[in-house]
Amino acid sequence: MFGYKREKCISIDIPNSDCLTDKVDQIREQLMNKGEWQTKHNWDTYAWTDFKITKERRNGSHLFKVKVKCDYELSCLCPTIERAVQMACLYQKFIESAAEQLGWPTWVSKTQLEP
């Protein structure tokens, strides 16, 4: 696909992906009152992830924009708050799995420590 030879795939174990499900009511309240919800999550000694969910209106529909950022930024639009929370958790699991399996999220990898 696209002339790219895939050397290695990242596998992600997501048993329930409920990392933020206990916060859905709090997230909903902040979205309704402020139009956005954001937090930071420390998942390794020097690794922080920024989470942000905002309300958007596109083509007459209410959507929720998810941004998850730790060196790279992953984002999507979701039709419900619950789906937005699930996607935020999925992105976080992806970031952690990629760092564990391939190396640090920036240019460093398990086989290359120097640029």
C-alpha positions as CSV (number, residue, x, y, z in Angstrom):
1,M,0.0,0.0,0.0
2,F,1.4,3.4,-1.0
3,G,4.7,1.7,-2.0
4,Y,5.7,1.3,1.6
5,K,6.9,-2.0,2.9
6,R,5.6,-2.6,6.4
7,E,8.3,-4.0,8.6
8,K,6.4,-4.2,11.9
9,C,2.9,-3.7,13.1
10,I,2.0,-2.4,16.5
11,S,-0.3,-4.6,18.5
12,I,-2.6,-2.9,21.0
13,D,-4.2,-4.8,23.8
14,I,-7.5,-3.0,24.7
15,P,-9.5,-5.2,27.1
16,N,-12.2,-2.7,27.9
17,S,-10.6,0.7,27.0
18,D,-12.3,2.3,30.0
19,C,-9.5,4.5,31.1
20,L,-11.8,7.6,31.4
21,T,-15.2,6.1,31.6
22,D,-15.6,7.0,35.2
23,K,-15.1,10.6,34.2
24,V,-17.8,10.8,31.4
25,D,-20.3,12.7,33.6
26,Q,-17.5,15.2,34.6
27,I,-16.4,15.5,30.9
28,R,-20.1,16.0,29.8
29,E,-20.6,18.8,32.4
30,Q,-17.5,20.7,31.4
31,L,-18.3,20.4,27.7
32,M,-21.8,21.7,28.3
33,N,-20.6,24.6,30.6
34,K,-17.3,25.5,29.0
35,G,-17.4,24.0,25.6
36,E,-14.2,21.9,26.3
37,W,-12.6,19.5,28.6
38,Q,-8.9,18.9,29.0
39,T,-6.5,17.1,31.3
40,K,-2.9,15.7,31.4
41,H,-1.9,12.2,32.1
42,N,1.6,11.1,33.3
43,W,2.1,7.5,32.1
44,D,5.9,7.2,32.3
45,T,8.8,8.9,34.0
46,Y,9.1,11.7,31.5
47,A,6.0,11.0,29.4
48,W,2.9,13.2,29.6
49,T,-0.2,13.0,27.4
50,D,-2.5,16.0,26.9
51,F,-6.2,15.1,26.3
52,K,-8.7,17.7,25.0
53,I,-12.3,17.2,23.9
54,T,-14.2,20.2,22.4
55,K,-17.8,20.7,21.0
56,E,-18.0,21.4,17.3
57,R,-20.8,22.0,14.9
58,R,-20.3,20.9,11.3
59,N,-23.0,20.8,8.6
60,G,-25.7,21.2,11.2
61,S,-24.5,18.3,13.4
62,H,-23.1,18.5,16.9
63,L,-19.8,16.6,17.1
64,F,-17.0,16.2,19.6
65,K,-13.4,16.8,18.6
66,V,-10.9,14.6,20.4
67,K,-7.2,15.5,20.5
68,V,-4.6,13.4,22.3
69,K,-1.0,14.6,22.2
70,C,2.3,13.2,23.3
71,D,5.0,14.3,20.8
72,Y,2.5,13.4,18.1
73,E,-1.1,14.6,17.9
74,L,-4.0,12.2,17.2
75,S,-7.4,13.6,16.6
76,C,-10.9,12.7,15.4
77,L,-14.5,13.8,15.4
78,C,-17.1,11.7,17.3
79,P,-20.9,11.8,17.3
80,T,-21.2,11.3,21.1
81,I,-19.3,12.1,24.3
82,E,-19.1,8.4,25.1
83,R,-17.4,7.7,21.7
84,A,-15.1,10.6,22.2
85,V,-13.9,9.2,25.5
86,Q,-13.4,5.8,24.0
87,M,-11.3,7.2,21.2
88,A,-9.2,9.3,23.7
89,C,-8.5,6.1,25.5
90,L,-7.7,4.2,22.3
91,Y,-5.3,6.9,21.3
92,Q,-3.6,6.8,24.7
93,K,-3.2,3.0,24.5
94,F,-1.8,3.4,21.0
95,I,0.8,5.9,22.2
96,E,1.9,3.7,25.1
97,S,2.0,0.6,23.0
98,A,4.0,2.3,20.3
99,A,6.5,3.6,22.8
100,E,6.9,0.2,24.4
101,Q,7.2,-1.8,21.1
102,L,9.0,0.7,18.9
103,G,10.8,3.1,21.2
104,W,10.2,6.6,22.5
105,P,7.5,8.6,20.6
106,T,10.1,11.0,18.9
107,W,12.9,9.9,16.6
108,V,14.5,7.6,19.1
109,S,13.8,3.9,18.6
110,K,15.0,0.7,20.3
111,T,17.7,0.3,17.7
112,Q,18.7,4.0,17.2
113,L,19.6,6.3,20.1
114,E,21.4,9.0,18.0
115,P,20.0,11.0,15.1
